[in-house]
Amino acid sequence: MFDGLTQRLSNVVRDLRGVGRLSEDNIKDTLREVRMALLEADVALPVVRAFVDQVRELAVGEEVMKSLTPGQALVKIVHEQLIALMGEANDELQLKVAPPAVVLMAGLQGAGKTTTVAKLARWLRERRKKSVLVVSADVYRPAAIKQLETLAGQVEVEYFPSDASQDPVEIAQRAIDHARVKHLDVVIVDTAGRLHVDEDMMAEIQRLHEATQPVETLFVVDAMTGQDAANTAKAFADALPLTGVVLTKADGDARGGAALSVRYLTGKPIKFLGVGEKTEALEPFHPDRMASRILGMGDVLSLVEEVTHKVDHEKAQKLAQKLKKGRGFDLEDFRDQLRQMQQMGGLAGLMDKLPGMGELPSGVKDQVDDGQVRRLEAIINSMTPAERRRPDIINGSRKRRIAGGSGTQVQDVNRLLKQFTQMQKMMKKMRKGGMKNLMRGMRGQLPKGMPF
């Protein structure tokens, strides 16, 4: 997300840091670059105008002009205004009410609403330790009802049955009554989507809102529709008392125009980002962290949270103990590391959060392929347990068998074994001299521009 914008603004930031003093001319040039970057990112024109005007007003102030590092002062202003544009801080779900707290989900058809209901239910269960009931009031699409039932089983939350013959309001009320009797914390109501904003849809969602009195009314919208996402959210916000927005498919939106436009146009905060198809691919939206990512400063806080919640700490501890005792790092361990990385959003997701990534050449970023990681795992899975524990026994005939079993070439198996050998050496260095030795060993193997 924000790939193009990050690239351009990172260049602006780099150029500004070398500026000895600010003048009307170089501020004008910088703001022209910022304006073009925002427009190319599909940010709505009124938002671009307001943003650039605000930055200009603050940049020509006496305090910045007299600063010893005026370039950095201007970067700070751009950073602060990006945060202000997107909403200052993460706007958390307000669930401190007598249970059950009702969350009503609205949105157009195809925005990923039903999947988002399941993602949110999982997030509430795992991160907030809430008991959750999900229910579908989408009586127009029996497939959506069935889909939610399946997803509820996957994310391990309770599902309240409904069918196409029932009234949506009656379904929602019965689900809430059921949750109250069973002392459940949260009820998430999935509503019907339409292909466009229409009066019937608004009338139905307004009836549902009035009957359920939700503490949160979230509008789910596809980030890839750019400015249209913000405009559709505004139409809903005018007709319904929304409390927030969930941007889905944010991982597929390289521009980021919706994320920068929604808050300004609707006055409603973005509360979550959908960043993949899996049920765990939902992130709380932090404007301050997102602003840092846009300017190529990374997002270490989110990376730490990912590690805390998604890394298998028991396995990590066992690996540490194993290395400490001098037992070798084998292909079973290598496969575990690959899986952990995939759970944290893959290589692309990790790179997005590391500082300095905005300054990497686009060619390096293009080489990051999570499909390659899955291919490596497939090769390891095609090995016998003995081969995974002792890779040195893998001869030519074994390589041909492994390649055939994983649908790859012998060259791919050779490449994996070479990468594994390098990883093994790094682990030995880490055991002998800690992280400093590990980084020293990695330096020659990393692309130029990596922040080590």
LINGI-V865690 format. One record per pair of residues at least 6 apart in sequence whose ideal C-beta (glycine too) atoms are under 6 Angstrom apart, sorted by the first residue. I is the first residue (numbers start at 1). J is the second residue. Records with the same first field share a line. If there is no record, write none. Layout:
I->J ; J
This chain:
1->250 ; 253 ; 256
2->256 ; 294
3->254
4->40
5->37 ; 41 ; 256 ; 294
6->294 ; 296 ; 358
8->37
9->37 ; 295
10->296 ; 358 ; 359
12->30 ; 33
13->75 ; 295
16->71 ; 74 ; 75
17->71
19->71
21->70
22->65 ; 70
27->59
31->52 ; 56
35->48 ; 52
38->48
39->48
41->255 ; 256 ; 257
42->226 ; 227 ; 255 ; 257
43->257 ; 260 ; 261
44->227 ; 230 ; 261
47->261 ; 264
51->85
54->81
55->77 ; 78 ; 81
58->77
59->74 ; 77
64->70 ; 73
67->73
79->291 ; 295
82->291
83->287 ; 288 ; 291
86->263 ; 287
87->263 ; 269 ; 287
90->284 ; 286
91->269 ; 271
93->216
94->215
95->101
97->215
99->185
100->179 ; 184 ; 186 ; 187
101->186 ; 215
102->187 ; 212 ; 214
103->188 ; 216
104->189 ; 214 ; 217
105->113 ; 117 ; 190 ; 218 ; 220
106->191 ; 205 ; 219
107->113 ; 193 ; 219 ; 220
108->193
109->193 ; 194 ; 195
111->220 ; 221 ; 222 ; 248
112->248
113->193 ; 220
114->144 ; 147 ; 148 ; 190
116->220 ; 246 ; 248 ; 274
117->134 ; 188 ; 190
118->151 ; 155 ; 279
119->279 ; 282
121->132 ; 134 ; 155 ; 157 ; 188
122->155 ; 279
123->282
124->130 ; 132 ; 186
125->132 ; 157
130->185 ; 186
131->184 ; 185
132->157 ; 186
133->158 ; 160 ; 179 ; 184 ; 187
134->148 ; 152 ; 157 ; 159 ; 188
135->160 ; 175 ; 189
136->144 ; 145 ; 148 ; 162 ; 190
137->168 ; 171 ; 172 ; 189 ; 191
138->144 ; 190 ; 192
139->164 ; 168
140->192
142->164
145->162
148->190
149->159
152->159
154->279
155->279
160->175 ; 178
162->171
168->208
169->207 ; 208 ; 211
172->189 ; 208 ; 212
173->211
175->187
176->187
179->187
191->205
194->201
197->235
202->239
216->243
217->242 ; 243
218->244 ; 246
219->233 ; 236 ; 242 ; 245
220->246
221->229 ; 232 ; 233
222->248 ; 249
223->247 ; 249 ; 250 ; 253 ; 258
224->249 ; 252 ; 253
226->257 ; 258
227->257
229->258
230->258 ; 261 ; 262 ; 265
233->245 ; 262 ; 266
234->265 ; 266
237->266 ; 268
242->268
244->268 ; 269 ; 271
245->262 ; 268 ; 270
246->272
247->258 ; 270 ; 273
248->274
250->273 ; 275
251->275 ; 276
262->270
270->285
272->282 ; 284 ; 285
273->283 ; 285
274->282
275->281 ; 283
289->299 ; 301 ; 302
292->299
293->299
296->358 ; 359
297->355
298->353 ; 354 ; 355
299->353
302->353
303->353
306->344
310->343 ; 344
311->340
315->336
319->333
323->431
329->424 ; 427
330->389
331->380 ; 388 ; 391
332->388
334->420
335->377 ; 380
338->373 ; 376 ; 377
346->370
347->368 ; 370
348->368
351->357
355->451
356->451
359->449
360->449
364->447
376->416
378->406
379->406 ; 408 ; 413 ; 416
382->402 ; 405 ; 406
383->402
387->394
399->410 ; 413
402->413
403->409 ; 410 ; 413
426->438 ; 441
429->437 ; 438 ; 441
430->438
439->452
